[in-house]
Amino acid sequence: MTRVVADTNVYISALVFGGVPQRVLDLIFSRGLLLYISPSIMDEVTGTLVAKFDWTRKDVEMFLPPLWDRCIVIKPTIRLKVSPDPDDNHILECAAAAEAAFLITGNAKHFPKSHGITGIVSPRQMLDTLLRQS
């Protein structure tokens, strides 16, 4: 089964704007791929929605738990210093701990093209990959 990790910006874009990130998440779930998430990613998504998009506690409680319930929560124990933006290392740590085939991000400049067995792809690249597999 294919293991995937999504960057915070993929969740934010899917929840706020829809579009390609939402289609990617929908296909991940409908095709039975394993979507891993860490508590730090969950916290970052929640904090960003509240701080930057004025989500209320009620919005958070309504939309996030059903999404998180579809993910596999993993607590990485390794620490990496790979990203030029240190704030993004926790995303790579999640991908490494999950042994993910893909890390999906809308911010590729903060990540290498790959890390270990994990390929770093944009939401569009992931969508194209998933559509080719159908």
C-alpha positions as protocol buffer text, in pm:
chain_id: "A"
residue {
  index: 1
  type: MET
  ca { x: 0 y: 0 z: 0 }
}
residue {
  index: 2
  type: THR
  ca { x: 136 y: 342 z: -95 }
}
residue {
  index: 3
  type: ARG
  ca { x: 224 y: 565 z: 198 }
}
residue {
  index: 4
  type: VAL
  ca { x: 187 y: 941 z: 162 }
}
residue {
  index: 5
  type: VAL
  ca { x: 248 y: 1252 z: 374 }
}
residue {
  index: 6
  type: ALA
  ca { x: 98 y: 1590 z: 292 }
}
residue {
  index: 7
  type: ASP
  ca { x: 254 y: 1921 z: 392 }
}
residue {
  index: 8
  type: THR
  ca { x: 50 y: 2165 z: 596 }
}
residue {
  index: 9
  type: ASN
  ca { x: -5 y: 2385 z: 290 }
}
residue {
  index: 10
  type: VAL
  ca { x: -180 y: 2098 z: 110 }
}
residue {
  index: 11
  type: TYR
  ca { x: -435 y: 2060 z: 390 }
}
residue {
  index: 12
  type: ILE
  ca { x: -483 y: 2437 z: 416 }
}
residue {
  index: 13
  type: SER
  ca { x: -532 y: 2476 z: 40 }
}
residue {
  index: 14
  type: ALA
  ca { x: -772 y: 2182 z: 27 }
}
residue {
  index: 15
  type: LEU
  ca { x: -981 y: 2308 z: 318 }
}
residue {
  index: 16
  type: VAL
  ca { x: -986 y: 2677 z: 225 }
}
residue {
  index: 17
  type: PHE
  ca { x: -966 y: 2682 z: -155 }
}
residue {
  index: 18
  type: GLY
  ca { x: -1041 y: 2328 z: -280 }
}
residue {
  index: 19
  type: GLY
  ca { x: -897 y: 2273 z: -627 }
}
residue {
  index: 20
  type: VAL
  ca { x: -609 y: 2035 z: -698 }
}
residue {
  index: 21
  type: PRO
  ca { x: -513 y: 1979 z: -331 }
}
residue {
  index: 22
  type: GLN
  ca { x: -871 y: 1876 z: -249 }
}
residue {
  index: 23
  type: ARG
  ca { x: -882 y: 1642 z: -549 }
}
residue {
  index: 24
  type: VAL
  ca { x: -553 y: 1486 z: -438 }
}
residue {
  index: 25
  type: LEU
  ca { x: -681 y: 1420 z: -85 }
}
residue {
  index: 26
  type: ASP
  ca { x: -1006 y: 1281 z: -222 }
}
residue {
  index: 27
  type: LEU
  ca { x: -817 y: 1042 z: -453 }
}
residue {
  index: 28
  type: ILE
  ca { x: -579 y: 937 z: -175 }
}
residue {
  index: 29
  type: PHE
  ca { x: -874 y: 835 z: 39 }
}
residue {
  index: 30
  type: SER
  ca { x: -1086 y: 682 z: -238 }
}
residue {
  index: 31
  type: ARG
  ca { x: -795 y: 472 z: -366 }
}
residue {
  index: 32
  type: GLY
  ca { x: -701 y: 345 z: -22 }
}
residue {
  index: 33
  type: LEU
  ca { x: -358 y: 505 z: -3 }
}
residue {
  index: 34
  type: LEU
  ca { x: -224 y: 547 z: 350 }
}
residue {
  index: 35
  type: LEU
  ca { x: -206 y: 914 z: 449 }
}
residue {
  index: 36
  type: TYR
  ca { x: 21 y: 970 z: 747 }
}
residue {
  index: 37
  type: ILE
  ca { x: 18 y: 1278 z: 966 }
}
residue {
  index: 38
  type: SER
  ca { x: 202 y: 1383 z: 1281 }
}
residue {
  index: 39
  type: PRO
  ca { x: 72 y: 1579 z: 1577 }
}
residue {
  index: 40
  type: SER
  ca { x: 298 y: 1871 z: 1476 }
}
residue {
  index: 41
  type: ILE
  ca { x: 139 y: 1885 z: 1129 }
}
residue {
  index: 42
  type: MET
  ca { x: -208 y: 1871 z: 1285 }
}
residue {
  index: 43
  type: ASP
  ca { x: -117 y: 2154 z: 1522 }
}
residue {
  index: 44
  type: GLU
  ca { x: 26 y: 2363 z: 1238 }
}
residue {
  index: 45
  type: VAL
  ca { x: -285 y: 2315 z: 1024 }
}
residue {
  index: 46
  type: THR
  ca { x: -510 y: 2413 z: 1314 }
}
residue {
  index: 47
  type: GLY
  ca { x: -300 y: 2716 z: 1409 }
}
residue {
  index: 48
  type: THR
  ca { x: -280 y: 2841 z: 1051 }
}
residue {
  index: 49
  type: LEU
  ca { x: -653 y: 2807 z: 990 }
}
residue {
  index: 50
  type: VAL
  ca { x: -727 y: 3002 z: 1309 }
}
residue {
  index: 51
  type: ALA
  ca { x: -456 y: 3269 z: 1273 }
}
residue {
  index: 52
  type: LYS
  ca { x: -459 y: 3333 z: 899 }
}
residue {
  index: 53
  type: PHE
  ca { x: -807 y: 3231 z: 787 }
}
residue {
  index: 54
  type: ASP
  ca { x: -1011 y: 3329 z: 1092 }
}
residue {
  index: 55
  type: TRP
  ca { x: -1147 y: 2984 z: 1154 }
}
residue {
  index: 56
  type: THR
  ca { x: -1340 y: 2960 z: 1478 }
}
residue {
  index: 57
  type: ARG
  ca { x: -1311 y: 2681 z: 1735 }
}
residue {
  index: 58
  type: LYS
  ca { x: -1645 y: 2552 z: 1600 }
}
residue {
  index: 59
  type: ASP
  ca { x: -1504 y: 2541 z: 1243 }
}
residue {
  index: 60
  type: VAL
  ca { x: -1198 y: 2353 z: 1365 }
}
residue {
  index: 61
  type: GLU
  ca { x: -1407 y: 2105 z: 1565 }
}
residue {
  index: 62
  type: MET
  ca { x: -1641 y: 2048 z: 1270 }
}
residue {
  index: 63
  type: PHE
  ca { x: -1393 y: 1998 z: 986 }
}
residue {
  index: 64
  type: LEU
  ca { x: -1065 y: 1870 z: 1127 }
}
residue {
  index: 65
  type: PRO
  ca { x: -1154 y: 1562 z: 1336 }
}
residue {
  index: 66
  type: PRO
  ca { x: -1324 y: 1385 z: 1041 }
}
residue {
  index: 67
  type: LEU
  ca { x: -1014 y: 1456 z: 830 }
}
residue {
  index: 68
  type: TRP
  ca { x: -771 y: 1341 z: 1098 }
}
residue {
  index: 69
  type: ASP
  ca { x: -978 y: 1024 z: 1150 }
}
residue {
  index: 70
  type: ARG
  ca { x: -895 y: 925 z: 791 }
}
residue {
  index: 71
  type: CYS
  ca { x: -520 y: 968 z: 850 }
}
residue {
  index: 72
  type: ILE
  ca { x: -271 y: 752 z: 1032 }
}
residue {
  index: 73
  type: VAL
  ca { x: -118 y: 953 z: 1315 }
}
residue {
  index: 74
  type: ILE
  ca { x: 251 y: 888 z: 1362 }
}
residue {
  index: 75
  type: LYS
  ca { x: 489 y: 1037 z: 1618 }
}
residue {
  index: 76
  type: PRO
  ca { x: 833 y: 1070 z: 1458 }
}
residue {
  index: 77
  type: THR
  ca { x: 1125 y: 1000 z: 1689 }
}
residue {
  index: 78
  type: ILE
  ca { x: 1398 y: 1107 z: 1446 }
}
residue {
  index: 79
  type: ARG
  ca { x: 1510 y: 1467 z: 1405 }
}
residue {
  index: 80
  type: LEU
  ca { x: 1623 y: 1600 z: 1069 }
}
residue {
  index: 81
  type: LYS
  ca { x: 1797 y: 1918 z: 959 }
}
residue {
  index: 82
  type: VAL
  ca { x: 1746 y: 1893 z: 584 }
}
residue {
  index: 83
  type: SER
  ca { x: 1514 y: 2177 z: 483 }
}
residue {
  index: 84
  type: PRO
  ca { x: 1647 y: 2528 z: 419 }
}
residue {
  index: 85
  type: ASP
  ca { x: 1347 y: 2636 z: 628 }
}
residue {
  index: 86
  type: PRO
  ca { x: 1394 y: 2470 z: 969 }
}
residue {
  index: 87
  type: ASP
  ca { x: 1020 y: 2498 z: 1032 }
}
residue {
  index: 88
  type: ASP
  ca { x: 962 y: 2241 z: 756 }
}
residue {
  index: 89
  type: ASN
  ca { x: 1187 y: 1969 z: 894 }
}
residue {
  index: 90
  type: HIS
  ca { x: 897 y: 1821 z: 1093 }
}
residue {
  index: 91
  type: ILE
  ca { x: 720 y: 1741 z: 764 }
}
residue {
  index: 92
  type: LEU
  ca { x: 1025 y: 1545 z: 643 }
}
residue {
  index: 93
  type: GLU
  ca { x: 1047 y: 1374 z: 982 }
}
residue {
  index: 94
  type: CYS
  ca { x: 689 y: 1254 z: 942 }
}
residue {
  index: 95
  type: ALA
  ca { x: 760 y: 1126 z: 590 }
}
residue {
  index: 96
  type: ALA
  ca { x: 1074 y: 946 z: 707 }
}
residue {
  index: 97
  type: ALA
  ca { x: 898 y: 787 z: 1005 }
}
residue {
  index: 98
  type: ALA
  ca { x: 609 y: 677 z: 782 }
}
residue {
  index: 99
  type: GLU
  ca { x: 847 y: 544 z: 518 }
}
residue {
  index: 100
  type: ALA
  ca { x: 633 y: 742 z: 273 }
}
residue {
  index: 101
  type: ALA
  ca { x: 669 y: 702 z: -101 }
}
residue {
  index: 102
  type: PHE
  ca { x: 554 y: 1061 z: -150 }
}
residue {
  index: 103
  type: LEU
  ca { x: 561 y: 1389 z: 38 }
}
residue {
  index: 104
  type: ILE
  ca { x: 318 y: 1632 z: -124 }
}
residue {
  index: 105
  type: THR
  ca { x: 396 y: 2001 z: -87 }
}
residue {
  index: 106
  type: GLY
  ca { x: 303 y: 2326 z: -253 }
}
residue {
  index: 107
  type: ASN
  ca { x: 634 y: 2468 z: -134 }
}
residue {
  index: 108
  type: ALA
  ca { x: 896 y: 2258 z: -312 }
}
residue {
  index: 109
  type: LYS
  ca { x: 1171 y: 2517 z: -265 }
}
residue {
  index: 110
  type: HIS
  ca { x: 1187 y: 2425 z: 105 }
}
residue {
  index: 111
  type: PHE
  ca { x: 1251 y: 2057 z: 31 }
}
residue {
  index: 112
  type: PRO
  ca { x: 1501 y: 1847 z: -162 }
}
residue {
  index: 113
  type: LYS
  ca { x: 1368 y: 1662 z: -468 }
}
residue {
  index: 114
  type: SER
  ca { x: 1368 y: 1348 z: -259 }
}
residue {
  index: 115
  type: HIS
  ca { x: 1475 y: 1228 z: 82 }
}
residue {
  index: 116
  type: GLY
  ca { x: 1556 y: 862 z: 135 }
}
residue {
  index: 117
  type: ILE
  ca { x: 1277 y: 662 z: -28 }
}
residue {
  index: 118
  type: THR
  ca { x: 1041 y: 962 z: -32 }
}
residue {
  index: 119
  type: GLY
  ca { x: 983 y: 1156 z: -352 }
}
residue {
  index: 120
  type: ILE
  ca { x: 887 y: 1520 z: -300 }
}
residue {
  index: 121
  type: VAL
  ca { x: 605 y: 1619 z: -535 }
}
residue {
  index: 122
  type: SER
  ca { x: 365 y: 1907 z: -591 }
}
residue {
  index: 123
  type: PRO
  ca { x: -10 y: 1855 z: -560 }
}
residue {
  index: 124
  type: ARG
  ca { x: -33 y: 1872 z: -942 }
}
residue {
  index: 125
  type: GLN
  ca { x: 238 y: 1607 z: -984 }
}
residue {
  index: 126
  type: MET
  ca { x: 62 y: 1383 z: -732 }
}
residue {
  index: 127
  type: LEU
  ca { x: -271 y: 1433 z: -906 }
}
residue {
  index: 128
  type: ASP
  ca { x: -114 y: 1341 z: -1240 }
}
residue {
  index: 129
  type: THR
  ca { x: 44 y: 1031 z: -1083 }
}
residue {
  index: 130
  type: LEU
  ca { x: -285 y: 921 z: -931 }
}
residue {
  index: 131
  type: LEU
  ca { x: -479 y: 981 z: -1254 }
}
residue {
  index: 132
  type: ARG
  ca { x: -225 y: 779 z: -1454 }
}
residue {
  index: 133
  type: GLN
  ca { x: -276 y: 488 z: -1216 }
}
residue {
  index: 134
  type: SER
  ca { x: -651 y: 469 z: -1276 }
}
